[in-house]
Amino acid sequence: MPTVLVVDDDFMVADIHRRFVDHTDGFTAVGVAHTAAAALTAVAQLDPDLILLDVHLPDTSGLDVLRRLRAEKNPVGVIMITAARELDTVADALSGGAADYLIKPFEYPQLRDKLESFRARTEALESGAADQDLVDSLFGGAAADPRPEARPLPLPKGLSAETGRLVLDAVAAAAELSATECAEAVGISRVSARRYLEHYLASGALTVRLQYGRAGRPERRYRSGR
């Protein structure tokens, strides 16, 4: 289960992000820091898998924290979460080794998708030897076949290629469906269907549409392609 350190100078925002992380299946927030110094101390003590890192911190920039971690050869994943929209800031985050960048303000589904993408990349890197399709998918390049479904990331442990193909076929046949509908069509549990669907969403084989009802959380409906 990926562990996450939340770093934000705003106490209320940090707590919201912490609750977002804990609300996401398979992720747990192990700490919160409000300064760059506290963030570096927490990384050393907690050894998280991922940091949600704000750029604007009271003592120094979150980009400086990122550079410090990379200078120390710390491979921890970093998603920059900030209101900074300047392209030079985005470029610094990319060159510094950030895995992703999310601009405030945002809604929970946007953060959840970033977390799911991070997990998919991590599991792909742990899957063993790489081929060119895997390398292209990780680096965002185009494989010989440009269709997303032709170059999905390797399936995480516990998921099978055969069931994965049934899931993709069910989505294609229905044009659009929810995790519950997919589970019924394939004959698997809703939890398993959701894992397959989120994996293929992270790899680019599927897209998602949020359907809002009268009350409660919006329903995620999956469809083929981009």
N, CA, C and O of each residue as an XYZ file, in Angstrom:
904
protein
N       0.853     -1.191      0.000
C       0.000      0.000      0.000
C       0.889      1.242      0.000
O       1.644      1.438      0.952
N       0.827      2.094     -1.039
C       1.664      3.288     -1.079
C       1.369      4.230      0.093
O       0.213      4.505      0.416
N       2.436      4.711      0.713
C       2.310      5.669      1.810
C       2.613      7.067      1.291
O       3.471      7.247      0.427
N       1.901      8.057      1.824
C       1.961      9.411      1.279
C       2.222     10.430      2.384
O       1.608     10.383      3.450
N       3.143     11.350      2.109
C       3.396     12.501      2.975
C       2.779     13.730      2.310
O       3.068     14.014      1.148
N       1.936     14.456      3.033
C       1.287     15.660      2.519
C       2.052     16.878      3.012
O       2.272     17.028      4.214
N       2.466     17.760      2.084
C       3.220     18.963      2.446
C       2.500     20.184      1.896
O       2.410     20.370      0.682
N       1.993     21.008      2.793
C       1.305     22.244      2.396
C       1.348     23.215      3.557
O       1.154     22.818      4.706
N       1.603     24.505      3.266
C       1.721     25.480      4.356
C       0.372     25.834      4.974
O       0.318     26.324      6.102
N      -0.702     25.593      4.253
C      -2.046     25.875      4.761
C      -2.544     24.658      5.539
O      -2.716     23.581      4.967
N      -2.775     24.828      6.837
C      -3.158     23.699      7.687
C      -4.468     23.065      7.225
O      -4.600     21.841      7.224
N      -5.433     23.891      6.836
C      -6.731     23.361      6.425
C      -6.615     22.601      5.106
O      -7.170     21.513      4.956
N      -5.891     23.184      4.157
C      -5.713     22.525      2.860
C      -4.964     21.209      3.027
O      -5.315     20.206      2.406
N      -3.942     21.215      3.860
C      -3.168     19.995      4.104
C      -4.060     18.890      4.665
O      -3.932     17.726      4.284
N      -4.953     19.256      5.561
C      -5.839     18.251      6.154
C      -6.826     17.720      5.122
O      -7.161     16.536      5.133
N      -7.289     18.588      4.234
C      -8.192     18.133      3.166
C      -7.477     17.141      2.266
O      -8.033     16.101      1.912
N      -6.240     17.464      1.896
C      -5.480     16.570      1.027
C      -5.187     15.248      1.734
O      -5.203     14.188      1.108
N      -4.921     15.314      3.024
C      -4.687     14.083      3.789
C      -5.922     13.197      3.750
O      -5.820     11.987      3.550
N      -7.086     13.801      3.942
C      -8.325     13.016      3.913
C      -8.611     12.479      2.511
O      -9.143     11.378      2.369
N      -8.264     13.241      1.479
C      -8.396     12.754      0.100
C      -7.560     11.489     -0.091
O      -8.029     10.504     -0.663
N      -6.323     11.527      0.391
C      -5.429     10.370      0.247
C      -6.017      9.161      0.957
O      -6.087      8.074      0.382
N      -6.438      9.342      2.199
C      -6.981      8.224      2.977
C      -8.284      7.697      2.389
O      -8.672      6.559      2.650
N      -8.954      8.519      1.602
C     -10.215      8.116      0.974
C      -9.970      7.293     -0.293
O     -10.893      6.675     -0.823
N      -8.730      7.288     -0.772
C      -8.397      6.591     -2.015
C      -7.958      5.163     -1.714
O      -7.034      4.941     -0.932
N      -8.625      4.200     -2.339
C      -8.312      2.791     -2.092
C      -6.835      2.514     -2.330
O      -6.281      2.879     -3.367
N      -6.202      1.861     -1.351
C      -4.825      1.441     -1.522
C      -3.783      2.469     -1.152
O      -2.591      2.204     -1.307
N      -4.186      3.645     -0.663
C      -3.239      4.673     -0.254
C      -3.482      5.048      1.200
O      -4.615      4.994      1.679
N      -2.430      5.425      1.896
C      -2.577      5.891      3.271
C      -1.639      7.061      3.524
O      -0.468      7.014      3.146
N      -2.143      8.098      4.155
C      -1.325      9.257      4.521
C      -0.608      8.952      5.832
O      -1.242      8.622      6.834
N       0.718      9.064      5.816
C       1.498      8.740      7.012
C       1.990      9.980      7.745
O       2.564      9.870      8.828
N       1.771     11.163      7.166
C       2.217     12.368      7.844
C       1.840     13.617      7.083
O       1.500     13.569      5.901
N       1.906     14.741      7.782
C       1.632     16.059      7.210
C       2.731     17.005      7.657
O       3.117     16.994      8.826
N       3.243     17.826      6.741
C       4.258     18.826      7.073
C       3.834     20.156      6.474
O       3.167     20.200      5.440
N       4.233     21.254      7.141
C       3.811     22.577      6.692
C       4.968     23.474      6.276
O       4.752     24.609      5.850
N       6.188     22.978      6.397
C       7.372     23.726      5.972
C       8.306     22.786      5.228
O       8.167     21.565      5.298
N       9.264     23.378      4.510
C      10.240     22.565      3.799
C      11.099     21.768      4.776
O      11.372     20.588      4.554
N      11.522     22.417      5.855
C      12.352     21.734      6.846
C      11.616     20.558      7.467
O      12.183     19.478      7.633
N      10.347     20.772      7.810
C       9.552     19.696      8.392
C       9.335     18.570      7.379
O       9.283     17.397      7.749
N       9.210     18.933      6.106
C       9.017     17.927      5.064
C      10.244     17.031      4.949
O      10.112     15.809      4.869
N      11.427     17.621      4.939
C      12.658     16.835      4.825
C      12.849     15.934      6.036
O      13.296     14.795      5.903
N      12.510     16.442      7.216
C      12.600     15.623      8.427
C      11.623     14.461      8.363
O      11.965     13.335      8.724
N      10.401     14.736      7.902
C       9.376     13.688      7.811
C       9.762     12.622      6.792
O       9.506     11.436      7.003
N      10.380     13.042      5.684
C      10.824     12.068      4.684
C      11.856     11.128      5.293
O      11.803      9.916      5.082
N      12.787     11.688      6.045
C      13.828     10.870      6.663
C      13.250      9.910      7.696
O      13.719      8.780      7.828
N      12.236     10.360      8.424
C      11.681      9.547      9.504
C      10.641      8.542      9.004
O      10.582      7.416      9.497
N       9.830      8.939      8.037
C       8.686      8.128      7.625
C       8.937      7.320      6.362
O       8.247      6.331      6.112
N       9.919      7.730      5.561
C      10.256      7.035      4.320
C       9.011      6.763      3.470
O       8.727      5.607      3.159
N       8.261      7.806      3.087
C       7.036      7.593      2.307
C       7.351      7.162      0.874
O       8.466      7.344      0.385
N       6.356      6.592      0.221
C       6.488      6.233     -1.192
C       6.244      7.436     -2.094
O       6.756      7.501     -3.211
N       5.450      8.396     -1.593
C       5.028      9.523     -2.412
C       4.865     10.767     -1.542
O       4.442     10.680     -0.389
N       5.208     11.928     -2.111
C       4.990     13.207     -1.436
C       4.066     14.058     -2.290
O       4.305     14.227     -3.486
N       3.011     14.597     -1.686
C       2.201     15.635     -2.320
C       2.811     16.949     -1.859
O       2.630     17.344     -0.707
N       3.531     17.627     -2.740
C       4.428     18.719     -2.349
C       3.984     20.060     -2.915
O       3.929     20.244     -4.131
N       3.672     20.986     -2.032
C       3.321     22.343     -2.440
C       4.584     23.088     -2.863
O       5.665     22.825     -2.336
N       4.454     24.011     -3.806
C       5.602     24.821     -4.235
C       5.870     25.934     -3.235
O       7.016     26.163     -2.846
N       4.808     26.633     -2.815
C       4.972     27.814     -1.965
C       4.953     27.422     -0.491
O       3.890     27.205      0.092
N       6.142     27.333      0.104
C       6.293     27.008      1.518
C       6.943     28.199      2.222
O       7.646     28.975      1.574
N       6.729     28.364      3.516
C       7.187     29.583      4.202
C       8.699     29.734      4.308
O       9.189     30.862      4.377
N       9.456     28.639      4.324
C      10.902     28.749      4.512
C      11.693     28.650      3.215
O      12.739     29.286      3.089
N      11.221     27.873      2.256
C      11.849     27.786      0.943
C      10.879     27.118     -0.016
O       9.830     26.628      0.403
N      11.213     27.095     -1.278
C      10.310     26.542     -2.279
C      10.248     25.022     -2.212
O      11.230     24.354     -1.890
N       9.076     24.500     -2.522
C       8.955     23.068     -2.632
C       9.862     22.505     -3.716
O      10.278     21.349     -3.640
N      10.173     23.321     -4.732
C      11.107     22.885     -5.764
C      12.497     22.661     -5.177
O      13.225     21.769     -5.613
N      12.864     23.478     -4.182
C      14.146     23.274     -3.508
C      14.138     21.954     -2.730
O      15.147     21.251     -2.671
N      12.993     21.633     -2.141
C      12.860     20.346     -1.445
C      13.058     19.210     -2.444
O      13.769     18.247     -2.156
N      12.438     19.318     -3.607
C      12.567     18.302     -4.647
C      14.029     18.147     -5.073
O      14.530     17.028     -5.192
N      14.708     19.273     -5.303
C      16.111     19.211     -5.719
C      16.976     18.582     -4.634
O      17.886     17.807     -4.927
N      16.689     18.919     -3.386
C      17.469     18.370     -2.269
C      17.307     16.842     -2.203
O      18.280     16.113     -2.007
N      16.085     16.380     -2.367
C      15.836     14.943     -2.334
C      16.565     14.232     -3.459
O      17.162     13.176     -3.247
N      16.521     14.799     -4.647
C      17.190     14.162     -5.780
C      18.706     14.230     -5.639
O      19.405     13.299     -6.041
N      19.216     15.306     -5.079
C      20.663     15.410     -4.846
C      21.131     14.341     -3.862
O      22.267     13.874     -3.927
N      20.234     13.965     -2.950
C      20.547     12.915     -1.981
C      20.221     11.526     -2.521
O      20.281     10.537     -1.790
N      19.878     11.461     -3.801
C      19.546     10.193     -4.467
C      18.317      9.521     -3.856
O      18.196      8.296     -3.883
N      17.416     10.320     -3.311
C      16.178      9.782     -2.758
C      15.166      9.623     -3.892
O      14.792     10.615     -4.518
N      14.714      8.400     -4.169
C      13.828      8.161     -5.314
C      12.344      8.358     -5.014
O      11.505      8.030     -5.853
N      12.000      8.883     -3.839
C      10.592      9.031     -3.461
C       9.814      9.735     -4.573
O      10.298     10.694     -5.175
N       8.598      9.242     -4.836
C       7.756      9.884     -5.828
C       7.266     11.234     -5.329
O       7.001     11.407     -4.139
N       7.149     12.189     -6.244
C       6.704     13.540     -5.878
C       5.656     14.024     -6.874
O       5.895     14.047     -8.081
N       4.506     14.404     -6.359
C       3.496     15.099     -7.158
C       3.417     16.520     -6.636
O       3.042     16.743     -5.485
N       3.768     17.476     -7.474
C       3.680     18.874     -7.079
C       2.205     19.280     -7.063
O       1.484     19.059     -8.036
N       1.769     19.867     -5.966
C       0.393     20.333     -5.843
C       0.445     21.798     -5.452
O       0.851     22.132     -4.339
N       0.035     22.676     -6.362
C       0.297     24.099     -6.166
C      -0.616     24.968     -7.017
O      -1.207     24.507     -7.993
N      -0.718     26.214     -6.634
C      -1.458     27.188     -7.431
C      -0.565     27.812     -8.498
O      -1.044     28.573     -9.339
N       0.730     27.497     -8.472
C       1.669     28.081     -9.427
C       1.386     27.563    -10.834
O       1.401     26.355    -11.071
N       1.127     28.483    -11.764
C       0.815     28.113    -13.142
C       1.910     28.527    -14.120
O       1.791     28.263    -15.316
N       2.979     29.175    -13.636
C       4.029     29.642    -14.519
C       4.732     28.456    -15.175
O       5.033     27.462    -14.513
N       4.991     28.566    -16.483
C       5.596     27.468    -17.204
C       7.007     27.163    -16.712
O       7.448     26.015    -16.766
N       7.725     28.193    -16.227
C       9.070     27.917    -15.732
C       9.016     27.064    -14.459
O       9.912     26.257    -14.209
N       7.955     27.250    -13.654
C       7.786     26.423    -12.463
C       7.472     24.978    -12.853
O       8.003     24.035    -12.265
N       6.600     24.819    -13.853
C       6.287     23.482    -14.347
C       7.545     22.823    -14.910
O       7.795     21.643    -14.664
N       8.338     23.594    -15.670
C       9.568     23.056    -16.253
C      10.551     22.643    -15.165
O      11.201     21.604    -15.275
N      10.661     23.451    -14.116
C      11.558     23.111    -13.006
C      11.107     21.826    -12.314
O      11.934     21.008    -11.909
N       9.795     21.655    -12.182
C       9.275     20.443    -11.549
C       9.603     19.214    -12.397
O       9.991     18.173    -11.866
N       9.447     19.336    -13.708
C       9.752     18.222    -14.608
C      11.237     17.877    -14.581
O      11.613     16.715    -14.432
N      12.081     18.909    -14.727
C      13.524     18.655    -14.747
C      14.030     18.179    -13.394
O      15.053     17.500    -13.313
N      13.307     18.538    -12.323
C      13.715     18.121    -10.987
C      13.319     16.698    -10.648
O      13.762     16.151     -9.638
N      12.487     16.094    -11.484
C      12.118     14.702    -11.259
C      10.760     14.491    -10.625
O      10.511     13.433    -10.047
N       9.868     15.477    -10.719
C       8.507     15.281    -10.217
C       7.768     14.291    -11.107
O       7.927     14.305    -12.328
N       6.964     13.435    -10.496
C       6.199     12.451    -11.255
C       4.981     13.068    -11.911
O       4.525     12.590    -12.950
N       4.437     14.151    -11.303
C       3.220     14.744    -11.827
C       3.057     16.135    -11.243
O       3.835     16.548    -10.383
N       2.037     16.866    -11.713
C       1.832     18.264    -11.322
C       0.332     18.527    -11.332
O      -0.329     18.305    -12.347
N      -0.204     18.992    -10.230
C      -1.644     19.231    -10.111
C      -1.871     20.658     -9.629
O      -1.351     21.067     -8.591
N      -2.651     21.403    -10.396
C      -2.860     22.828    -10.108
C      -4.083     23.019     -9.217
O      -5.155     22.484     -9.500
N      -3.917     23.783     -8.140
C      -5.027     24.147     -7.266
C      -5.855     25.236     -7.943
O      -5.325     26.003     -8.747
N      -7.135     25.312     -7.631
C      -7.899     24.348     -6.838
C      -8.296     23.158     -7.696
O      -8.386     23.273     -8.919
N      -8.533     22.019     -7.062
C      -8.935     20.828     -7.792
C      -9.927     20.051     -6.940
O     -10.059     20.292     -5.740
N     -10.620     19.119     -7.574
C     -11.574     18.270     -6.882
C     -10.929     16.915     -6.586
O      -9.908     16.558     -7.175
N     -11.529     16.182     -5.684
C     -10.981     14.883     -5.294
C     -10.716     13.949     -6.468
O      -9.647     13.340     -6.505
N     -11.641     13.798     -7.445
C     -11.380     12.858     -8.540
C     -10.084     13.156     -9.294
O      -9.427     12.234     -9.777
N      -9.709     14.434     -9.399
C      -8.473     14.772    -10.102
C      -7.255     14.242     -9.342
O      -6.330     13.701     -9.948
N      -7.257     14.396     -8.029
C      -6.152     13.870     -7.236
C      -6.151     12.345     -7.258
O      -5.093     11.727     -7.371
N      -7.316     11.743     -7.151
C      -7.402     10.285     -7.186
C      -6.804      9.743     -8.473
O      -6.087      8.742     -8.442
N      -7.083     10.380     -9.603
C      -6.536      9.913    -10.874
C      -5.015     10.018    -10.887
O      -4.340      9.137    -11.420
N      -4.469     11.089    -10.303
C      -3.014     11.231    -10.216
C      -2.421     10.122     -9.355
O      -1.385      9.551     -9.698
N      -3.071      9.820     -8.249
C      -2.584      8.757     -7.371
C      -2.634      7.407     -8.073
O      -1.692      6.621     -7.976
N      -3.725      7.136     -8.777
C      -3.851      5.872     -9.490
C      -2.783      5.754    -10.581
O      -2.229      4.675    -10.794
N      -2.495      6.853    -11.266
C      -1.462      6.832    -12.298
C      -0.092      6.564    -11.691
O       0.715      5.825    -12.253
N       0.161      7.174    -10.534
C       1.433      6.936     -9.847
C       1.564      5.459     -9.479
O       2.619      4.856     -9.678
N       0.507      4.889     -8.951
C       0.559      3.488     -8.558
C       0.764      2.587     -9.777
O       1.522      1.620     -9.704
N       0.105      2.887    -10.886
C       0.258      2.072    -12.095
C       1.699      2.118    -12.599
O       2.251      1.093    -12.996
N       2.307      3.304    -12.584
C       3.699      3.412    -13.028
C       4.626      2.634    -12.105
O       5.537      1.941    -12.558
N       4.380      2.760    -10.796
C       5.219      2.059     -9.824
C       5.127      0.553    -10.007
O       6.146     -0.138     -9.995
N       3.920      0.043    -10.175
C       3.740     -1.398    -10.355
C       4.351     -1.868    -11.670
O       4.873     -2.980    -11.755
N       4.285     -1.017    -12.700
C       4.886     -1.383    -13.982
C       6.397     -1.504    -13.846
O       7.003     -2.415    -14.411
N       7.001     -0.593    -13.103
C       8.453     -0.621    -12.922
C       8.898     -1.809    -12.083
O      10.057     -2.218    -12.150
N       7.984     -2.367    -11.295
C       8.311     -3.525    -10.469
C       7.969     -4.841    -11.157
O       8.137     -5.915    -10.579
N       7.488     -4.749    -12.396
C       6.975     -5.943    -13.075
C       8.065     -6.822    -13.670
O       7.786     -7.961    -14.047
N       9.307     -6.328    -13.767
C      10.384     -7.133    -14.336
C      11.031     -6.428    -15.503
O      11.118     -5.200    -15.527
N      11.490     -7.212    -16.484
C      12.190     -6.656    -17.635
C      11.261     -5.788    -18.476
O      10.067     -6.061    -18.592
N      11.835     -4.734    -19.062
C      11.048     -3.801    -19.864
C      11.182     -4.119    -21.342
O      12.248     -4.519    -21.809
N      10.079     -3.937    -22.081
C      10.163     -3.946    -23.528
C       9.886     -2.531    -24.012
O       9.613     -1.644    -23.203
N       9.953     -2.307    -25.326
C       9.815     -0.947    -25.829
C       8.429     -0.374    -25.576
O       8.299      0.823    -25.318
N       7.377     -1.212    -25.644
C       6.024     -0.710    -25.392
C       5.907     -0.184    -23.962
O       5.298      0.861    -23.728
N       6.495     -0.914    -23.005
C       6.457     -0.464    -21.618
C       7.217      0.839    -21.460
O       6.738      1.765    -20.806
N       8.402      0.916    -22.057
C       9.197      2.141    -21.966
C       8.444      3.317    -22.577
O       8.424      4.408    -22.007
N       7.821      3.097    -23.741
C       7.063      4.173    -24.385
C       5.905      4.637    -23.516
O       5.638      5.835    -23.424
N       5.210      3.687    -22.872
C       4.067      4.059    -22.041
C       4.519      4.842    -20.811
O       3.833      5.769    -20.381
N       5.667      4.476    -20.244
C       6.163      5.166    -19.057
C       6.657      6.572    -19.378
O       6.493      7.493    -18.578
N       7.267      6.732    -20.563
C       7.820      8.024    -20.932
C       6.856      8.862    -21.772
O       7.181      9.984    -22.161
N       5.672      8.317    -22.049
C       4.687      9.094    -22.791
C       4.918      9.119    -24.278
O       4.310      9.929    -24.978
N       5.788      8.245    -24.794
C       6.062      8.200    -26.214
C       5.052      7.359    -26.941
O       4.243      6.671    -26.317
N       5.089      7.405    -28.255
C       4.155      6.641    -29.082
C       4.802      5.343    -29.509
O       5.933      5.338    -29.996
N       4.104      4.261    -29.334
C       4.568      2.971    -29.827
C       4.206      2.857    -31.298
O       3.613      3.766    -31.880
N       4.570      1.734    -31.885
C       4.292      1.560    -33.308
C       2.802      1.634    -33.571
O       2.377      2.243    -34.552
N       2.003      1.024    -32.709
C       0.549      1.090    -32.823
C       0.068      2.198    -31.902
O       0.215      2.074    -30.686
N      -0.514      3.299    -32.440
C      -0.883      4.444    -31.617
C      -2.106      4.222    -30.750
O      -2.394      5.050    -29.886
N      -2.835      3.135    -30.949
C      -4.039      2.935    -30.140
C      -3.654      2.675    -28.691
O      -2.777      1.850    -28.435
N      -4.296      3.369    -27.715
C      -3.957      3.161    -26.310
C      -4.100      1.711    -25.887
O      -3.282      1.212    -25.114
N      -5.134      1.017    -26.381
C      -5.355     -0.347    -25.930
C      -4.276     -1.296    -26.435
O      -4.161     -2.420    -25.945
N      -3.474     -0.849    -27.422
C      -2.430     -1.710    -27.961
C      -1.162     -1.680    -27.118
O      -0.270     -2.504    -27.319
N      -1.067     -0.744    -26.177
C       0.143     -0.630    -25.375
C      -0.176     -0.326    -23.905
O       0.356      0.637    -23.353
N      -1.035     -1.130    -23.262
C      -1.326     -0.888    -21.855
C      -0.137     -1.226    -20.975
O       0.718     -2.023    -21.361
N      -0.079     -0.623    -19.790
C       0.949     -0.984    -18.828
C       0.738     -2.420    -18.367
O      -0.396     -2.899    -18.352
N       1.816     -3.120    -17.989
C       1.659     -4.488    -17.486
C       0.687     -4.525    -16.321
O       0.641     -3.605    -15.504
N      -0.080     -5.584    -16.255
C      -1.066     -5.710    -15.190
C      -0.386     -5.892    -13.838
O       0.606     -6.615    -13.745
N      -0.897     -5.253    -12.793
C      -0.352     -5.441    -11.448
C      -0.550     -6.884    -10.985
O      -1.349     -7.628    -11.555
N       0.177     -7.259     -9.962
C       0.036     -8.598     -9.396
C      -1.408     -8.818     -8.953
O      -2.044     -7.930     -8.384
N      -1.908    -10.025     -9.229
C      -3.271    -10.354     -8.829
C      -4.289    -10.160     -9.930
O      -5.429    -10.607     -9.805
N      -3.890     -9.488    -11.030
C      -4.788     -9.293    -12.162
C      -4.287    -10.128    -13.331
O      -3.081    -10.250    -13.543
N      -5.218    -10.702    -14.090
C      -4.832    -11.571    -15.201
C      -5.142    -10.918    -16.543
O      -6.086    -10.139    -16.678
N      -4.321    -11.261    -17.528
C      -4.514    -10.708    -18.870
C      -5.841    -11.164    -19.463
O      -6.503    -10.407    -20.173
N      -6.226    -12.404    -19.171
C      -7.476    -12.941    -19.721
C      -8.684    -12.156    -19.199
O      -9.558    -11.756    -19.969
N      -8.718    -11.945    -17.886
C      -9.828    -11.178    -17.317
C      -9.755     -9.733    -17.770
O     -10.781     -9.091    -17.996
N      -8.546     -9.226    -17.902
C      -8.386     -7.857    -18.381
C      -8.974     -7.665    -19.764
O      -9.612     -6.649    -20.039
N      -8.761     -8.633    -20.631
C      -9.334     -8.550    -21.969
C     -10.859     -8.603    -21.915
O     -11.528     -7.906    -22.678
N     -11.411     -9.419    -21.021
C     -12.870     -9.471    -20.864
C     -13.410     -8.119    -20.394
O     -14.469     -7.675    -20.838
N     -12.674     -7.475    -19.499
C     -13.087     -6.155    -19.013
C     -13.086     -5.146    -20.156
O     -14.050     -4.399    -20.323
N     -12.010     -5.118    -20.947
C     -11.939     -4.182    -22.072
C     -13.030     -4.473    -23.101
O     -13.624     -3.552    -23.661
N     -13.290     -5.760    -23.346
C     -14.347     -6.119    -24.298
C     -15.721     -5.692    -23.785
O     -16.574     -5.255    -24.558
N     -15.927     -5.824    -22.461
C     -17.212     -5.425    -21.883
C     -17.421     -3.925    -22.020
O     -18.523     -3.469    -22.322
N     -16.359     -3.163    -21.796
C     -16.462     -1.704    -21.939
C     -16.756     -1.342    -23.391
O     -17.618     -0.507    -23.666
N     -16.042     -1.969    -24.312
C     -16.236     -1.668    -25.729
C     -17.649     -2.032    -26.189
O     -18.257     -1.311    -26.981
N     -18.162     -3.152    -25.688
C     -19.491     -3.598    -26.098
C     -20.590     -2.689    -25.557
O     -21.605     -2.464    -26.216
N     -20.376     -2.173    -24.353
C     -21.404     -1.346    -23.725
C     -21.255      0.124    -24.045
O     -22.136      0.918    -23.717
N     -20.157      0.503    -24.678
C     -19.834      1.897    -24.975
C     -19.426      2.655    -23.717
O     -18.489      3.452    -23.747
N     -20.124      2.410    -22.617
C     -19.809      3.084    -21.350
C     -20.459      2.296    -20.222
O     -21.622      1.907    -20.324
N     -19.713      2.057    -19.148
C     -20.310      1.354    -18.008
C     -19.591      1.698    -16.713
O     -18.482      2.231    -16.711
N     -20.263      1.374    -15.606
C     -19.707      1.600    -14.272
C     -18.970      0.345    -13.817
O     -19.026     -0.683    -14.490
N     -18.282      0.420    -12.683
C     -17.590     -0.744    -12.136
C     -18.586     -1.852    -11.788
O     -18.303     -3.033    -11.992
N     -19.745     -1.472    -11.264
C     -20.760     -2.464    -10.919
C     -21.274     -3.168    -12.165
O     -21.422     -4.390    -12.170
N     -21.547     -2.407    -13.223
C     -22.034     -3.005    -14.473
C     -20.966     -3.889    -15.103
O     -21.274     -4.939    -15.667
N     -19.713     -3.462    -15.005
C     -18.617     -4.258    -15.544
C     -18.493     -5.583    -14.783
O     -18.300     -6.640    -15.384
N     -18.605     -5.509    -13.464
C     -18.512     -6.719    -12.643
C     -19.584     -7.722    -13.035
O     -19.314     -8.919    -13.130
N     -20.797     -7.239    -13.262
C     -21.896     -8.124    -13.650
C     -21.670     -8.727    -15.035
O     -21.980     -9.896    -15.270
N     -21.125     -7.915    -15.957
C     -20.914     -8.390    -17.321
C     -19.816     -9.444    -17.405
O     -19.911    -10.394    -18.182
N     -18.770     -9.265    -16.594
C     -17.612    -10.168    -16.658
C     -17.746    -11.340    -15.700
O     -17.167    -12.402    -15.930
N     -18.514    -11.153    -14.617
C     -18.660    -12.210    -13.626
C     -17.588    -12.180    -12.566
O     -17.132    -13.229    -12.110
N     -17.171    -10.966    -12.161
C     -16.176    -10.802    -11.105
C     -16.744     -9.843    -10.070
O     -17.820     -9.277    -10.265
N     -16.020     -9.658     -8.963
C     -16.499     -8.747     -7.925
C     -16.347     -7.303     -8.378
O     -15.560     -7.002     -9.275
N     -17.113     -6.411     -7.746
C     -17.017     -4.999     -8.082
C     -15.626     -4.459     -7.767
O     -15.083     -3.646     -8.515
N     -15.055     -4.916     -6.654
C     -13.719     -4.449     -6.276
C     -12.694     -4.836     -7.340
O     -11.843     -4.030     -7.715
N     -12.785     -6.074     -7.823
C     -11.865     -6.524     -8.866
C     -12.089     -5.738    -10.158
O     -11.131     -5.327    -10.813
N     -13.337     -5.532    -10.515
C     -13.636     -4.774    -11.731
C     -13.064     -3.368    -11.644
O     -12.506     -2.853    -12.613
N     -13.208     -2.749    -10.470
C     -12.687     -1.400    -10.284
C     -11.159     -1.378    -10.444
O     -10.617     -0.431    -11.016
N     -10.461     -2.404     -9.948
C      -9.004     -2.455    -10.085
C      -8.604     -2.541    -11.555
O      -7.689     -1.843    -11.993
N      -9.289     -3.395    -12.318
C      -8.982     -3.495    -13.742
C      -9.274     -2.175    -14.453
O      -8.450     -1.687    -15.228
N     -10.430     -1.608    -14.192
C     -10.823     -0.374    -14.864
C      -9.871      0.768    -14.556
O      -9.508      1.534    -15.449
N      -9.464      0.887    -13.297
C      -8.547      1.967    -12.919
C      -7.159      1.738    -13.513
O      -6.467      2.693    -13.866
N      -6.758      0.488    -13.623
C      -5.473      0.186    -14.265
C      -5.493      0.633    -15.727
O      -4.570      1.301    -16.192
N      -6.552      0.259    -16.445
C      -6.623      0.623    -17.855
C      -6.859      2.125    -18.041
O      -6.482      2.689    -19.068
N      -7.471      2.762    -17.065
C      -7.592      4.215    -17.107
C      -6.213      4.852    -16.991
O      -5.889      5.770    -17.745
N      -5.400      4.372    -16.054
C      -4.059      4.923    -15.852
C      -3.169      4.691    -17.069
O      -2.315      5.521    -17.382
N      -3.367      3.560    -17.760
C      -2.530      3.242    -18.915
C      -2.980      3.974    -20.175
O      -2.244      4.013    -21.161
N      -4.176      4.553    -20.154
C      -4.676      5.282    -21.313
C      -5.625      4.488    -22.191
O      -6.145      5.013    -23.175
N      -5.855      3.226    -21.845
C      -6.758      2.406    -22.658
C      -8.214      2.803    -22.472
O      -9.034      2.580    -23.363
N      -8.548      3.392    -21.322
C      -9.907      3.831    -21.036
C      -9.909      5.295    -20.617
O      -8.886      5.838    -20.199
N     -11.057      5.913    -20.733
C     -11.285      7.235    -20.168
C     -12.443      7.126    -19.188
O     -13.120      6.099    -19.143
N     -12.675      8.154    -18.416
C     -13.738      8.102    -17.422
C     -14.574      9.367    -17.498
O     -14.065     10.452    -17.780
N     -15.845      9.212    -17.244
C     -16.781     10.339    -17.164
C     -17.477     10.271    -15.815
O     -17.931      9.208    -15.392
N     -17.556     11.410    -15.148
C     -18.243     11.461    -13.863
C     -19.709     11.791    -14.085
O     -20.043     12.816    -14.680
N     -20.582     10.915    -13.604
C     -22.023     11.132    -13.725
C     -22.572     11.532    -12.366
O     -22.547     10.749    -11.416
N     -23.061     12.746    -12.286
C     -23.550     13.270    -11.018
C     -25.029     12.986    -10.837
O     -25.835     13.235    -11.734
N     -25.377     12.467     -9.675
C     -26.772     12.200     -9.336
C     -27.306     13.280     -8.418
O     -26.722     14.357     -8.290
N     -28.409     12.979     -7.791
C     -29.025     13.964     -6.901
C     -28.293     14.085     -5.571
O     -28.310     15.142     -4.939
N     -27.657     13.011     -5.153
C     -26.968     13.033     -3.865
C     -25.809     12.050     -3.911
O     -25.768     11.154     -4.754
N     -24.867     12.233     -2.987
C     -23.751     11.302     -2.890
C     -22.652     11.610     -3.883
O     -22.705     12.603     -4.608
N     -21.640     10.729     -3.904
C     -20.505     10.919     -4.786
C     -20.892     10.613     -6.232
O     -21.771      9.785     -6.469
N     -20.247     11.272     -7.208
C     -20.564     10.988     -8.609
C     -20.127      9.575     -8.983
O     -19.166      9.040     -8.430
N     -20.847      8.984     -9.926
C     -20.525      7.640    -10.401
C     -19.477      7.744    -11.511
O     -19.591      8.580    -12.407
N     -18.460      6.890    -11.440
C     -17.434      6.850    -12.482
C     -17.888      5.895    -13.574
O     -18.163      4.724    -13.313
N     -17.965      6.407    -14.813
C     -18.394      5.592    -15.942
C     -17.246      5.556    -16.951
O     -16.731      6.591    -17.373
N     -16.862      4.332    -17.324
C     -15.672      4.118    -18.135
C     -16.042      3.864    -19.579
O     -17.070      3.257    -19.877
N     -15.182      4.340    -20.478
C     -15.387      4.120    -21.905
C     -14.040      3.910    -22.579
O     -13.002      4.268    -22.022
N     -14.052      3.334    -23.771
C     -12.814      3.040    -24.479
C     -12.214      4.302    -25.084
O     -12.921      5.266    -25.378
N     -10.894      4.276    -25.263
C     -10.216      5.359    -25.969
C     -10.018      6.581    -25.136
O     -10.306      6.586    -23.939
N      -9.512      7.653    -25.781
C      -9.219      8.904    -25.085
C     -10.363      9.882    -25.232
O     -10.295     10.995    -24.710
